[in-house]
């Protein structure tokens, strides 16, 4: 038996947000998908195949953070990293009941820089060198230097742009990926970077993902006391759907 939950939030249109009261319908389901499996969606830049977002039975949906719209519109997203990390399927977010799931510090909106700014994305546990996978079909629209010597790759998936951050510089070239490349859902597009080396090993490694409205080609920072970047979206829901 299915249950339905409605969350009031905006929908993305171009570079703006409209319709704060339209609501996103979340339908629970019993079937689930393992991280890294690759059902297909449409190419980035095309009209997305939008379907009601379905969550597994009993999963409580995420609560919007300071009215930030969710990245949505992908009917079959793929978990964006293939890993054997013991916490590789962990997703950090605050659910609609107010409870924190996963790691409190890794969620969207968590405090950063001693409380001076907010976490603009979500961290996913993985080992350095693990392949990063395209969450959906899309087109690579840019790359940039990122945190602690790592880099980020930005892919336009149609209804939103996903930033795949804390990846190894140039690792995308090993998969034949560059700016302008078309990628398929579930295809490897980069590798997770090592952020901190210690005692001959890697002490810090994860995939950081952010979501933005179409047209975005670089990341934005969200400072406490300032307005939310207009193009910033919350990736919590689409990742929850990808995890299954």
N, C-alpha and C positions, 0 to 999 in steps of 0.2 A: 504494500500500500504506500503511495507516495504522499509526501506532505509538501506544502509550498510555503516559502518565506519571501516577503517583499522587503526590499531595502530602497529607500528614497535617495536617489543620487542622480547626478547629471549624466548626459551622454556626450561623447566627444563628436564635434563637428568641425573639421578643418583644424584650426589652431585654437578654437575656443571651446567653451563648455556651455551647453544649453539644457533647459528642461530639468531643473533640479527636483521637480516633484513627479517625474514620469515613473521612476521606480524600475529596478532590475529584478526580474522574476528568477528566483533560485529554486530549482526543483531537485529534491533529494532522489537518489537512485541507489540501487544495491550494487550494481556493477562498478568495478574500479579498474584503473589503469596503473601498471607499474611504472615508476620513473624511467624515462628514456625510451619509451615505446613511441612509435612515430606514425600516428594517423595523419592523413594529409589535409591541408587547408589551402585556401587560394593564395595566389602570388601577392606579395606586398604591392600596394598601390592600386590594386583592383578592389571593386566593391566586395566586402567580406561576406562570407556565408554565415550570417548571424542567426544563432539559434538560442533558445533559453539556456542559461547557464545551469548545468546540472551538477549537484554535489552528491557524494555518497550518503546513504541513509545514516542519520545521526550526526553528521558533520555540521557544526554551527558555522555559519558564514562570517567573514570578517566584518568588523565595525568600521565605518568610514572614519578616517583620522582628520579632524579639523576640516570637514566638508570636502576633502580631496576626492575627486572622481576616481573610480576604479578603471584600470585598463581592461577593456572587454571587447567582445566582437569576434573572438576566435572560438570556433565551436569545438575544436579538438586540439588544444595546446599540448605540447610535449614538455616533459620535465627537462630543463635546459642543461643538465650535466649528467654524464655517465660516470659513476663512482662506486667504489667499494668502501667508502668512508662509513664508519658505524652509525653516523648521524646524517648520512647522505640524503635521506628522505624527509628530514626535519624541516618544517616550515614555521617560521616565527611570525606571529600576528596576534592582535587582540580580537577576540571573537565578539559576536553581537550580544553575548551575555555579559561582556566585560571581563572575561577571563583571558589571561595571557597563555598562548600556545607556543611551544618551542622555547627558544632562547629570547628573553625579554630584550636584550641589547641588540639583537640582529633584526628586529622588526622594522617596518616602515615607520618613520617618525620618532624613533628612539633618539635620545640626546647624544650629541657629539661635540667634540672640542670643548669639554668642560661645560656643556650646556649652552654654548654660543650658537650652535646650529642644530638642525634636525637631520636624521638619517634619511636621505632621499630615495633609498631603495631597500632591498632585502638581501641579506647574506645567506648563501646556501653552502652548507658544509661539503667539502670535497678535498681530495689530495692534489698537491701540485702535479701538473702534467696530465690530469684527467681531461678528457675531451669535453668541450663545451658544445652543446647541441642547439641548433636553431629551434626555437619554440614553435614556429610555424613557418610556412613559406614566406619568403620576403626578398628584399634587395638591400645589400650593404650600402649604407649612405655615408659612412665615415668611420674614422678611427682617431684616437687621441691618447696622449700620455695620461696616466692616472695615478693611483695611490701607491706610494713607496716603490716607485720604479716600474710598476705594472702599466698595462695599457687597457684600453676599452675599445670595443667594436660596437657600432650602432647599426641596427638592422630595421628597416621599415617593413613592418608586417601588415600594412594596410590600415587597420583601424588605429594602430599606435606604433610608435618606434620603441624598440627595446634596446637598452644599453647593456651589453655584456661586459662587465668590468672586472678588474683584477685578473686579467689574462696576460700571458707571456707575449712580450712585444714580437710582432712578426709571426707568431705561431699560426695565424690564419693562412699564411702563404703555403704552409705545409699541407693544407687541405685545398689548395687551388683557389683560395678566397681572397678577394681584394675589393676596393671600392667599386661599386657598380655590379658586383657579382650577384646573380640570382641564387638563392639557397632554398633548399627543400626542408620541410619539417623533419626534425630528427637527424639531419645531417650534421657532422662535426664541422665547426667553423673556427675553433681556436682551442687553446689549452689553458688550464688554470695555472696562474703564476705562483711562485713562492714569494711571499712578501717579506718575511724575516728569516734569515739564515742563522742557525745557532748550533754550535758544537758539531759542525759538519753535516747537519741536517736542516730540514725546513721546519720552522716553528710556527708559521702562520700561513694558511692557504685556504682559500674559499672562492666561490664565485659570487660577485656582487651584481645584482640586476636592478635597473631602474627603467621606468616607463614614461614616455612622453607623447604628446600629441603629434600628429603627422607634420612633417616639415622640420623637425628637430634634427640637428646634426652635431650637437655637443651637449654635455651635461650642464645642469644648473645646480646652484647651492641654495639651500633654504635656511636663512638665518633667523634665529629667535628674535621676535620683535619686529620682523619684517613680514611682508606679504608672501604668501606661497607663490613660487614661480608659476605663471599662468599656464605653462605648457607641461607641468609636472602631473603625473598620474600615479596612482597607488597600484603596484603589481600584485598585491596580496591575493585577490580573487582569481586572476588567471593562473597564478602558480598553484593555488589550491585545486583548481580544476585539472591542471596538468598532473599533479600528484595523484589524484584520484582517491 
